[in-house]
Amino acid sequence: QDVEPQKYLIPAHAKKASRITQFDPHGGVGLAFNGVKMDAPAPVDAILGAYTLAPFDDCGGHVNPHVGYHYHAITECSSIDTALSTHGKMLGVALDGFTIFERENPDGQVPDDLDDCGGHTDSDDGYHYHAGAAGSNQILSCFSAPKGCAIEGDSMQCDVRRGPLGNRPPPPKP
């Protein structure tokens, strides 16, 4: 069975909001630079209740017959080589427009000032996220800005003329 192509609407200029946004358990979290969708935490209770188990591969991903291959975790093989910063490899972009770096800095340490969503601000990269631990079943725990969306087939969660719901530009001034 072919999987429908997916389109992503991601804010080009992310702006941190005054409060965090939880994600839709059926929606995406972001897009890896290698083109693989990053998904919200796998709903373990639903998986176990349906007696199905989709184990993750070494890259933190698995196949779901409805959405194809996607990540629930980030590991060394799920990243591609990108320019290194003081934070290590940049892995992709969250649906709210902020970039996602690997969990640990190049020195092997996890930043000690991460907020509830797994992000922080520095002078080199601005606000950005660090992926959750590979065994945590989640890449991010929430969004720090209004999120964009993924459009999958006919189930549109966005207004493509105006942008993601809740993140629409102001109407033109008369």
Sequence and secondary structure as in RCSB ss.txt:
>XXXX:A:sequence
QDVEPQKYLIPAHAKKASRITQFDPHGGVGLAFNGVKMDAPAPVDAILGAYTLAPFDDCGGHVNPHVGYHYHAIT
ECSSIDTALSTHGKMLGVALDGFTIFERENPDGQVPDDLDDCGGHTDSDDGYHYHAGAAGSNQILSCFSAPKGCA
IEGDSMQCDVRRGPLGNRPPPPKP
>XXXX:A:secstr
     EEEE  SS    SS B   TTSEEEEETTS EEE    HHHHHHTT      TTSEEEETTTEEEESS  
GGG      BTTB EEEEETTS EEE SS TTS   TT  TTSEEEETTTEEEEE   GGGS S S BSS   EE
EETTB  EETTTEETT        
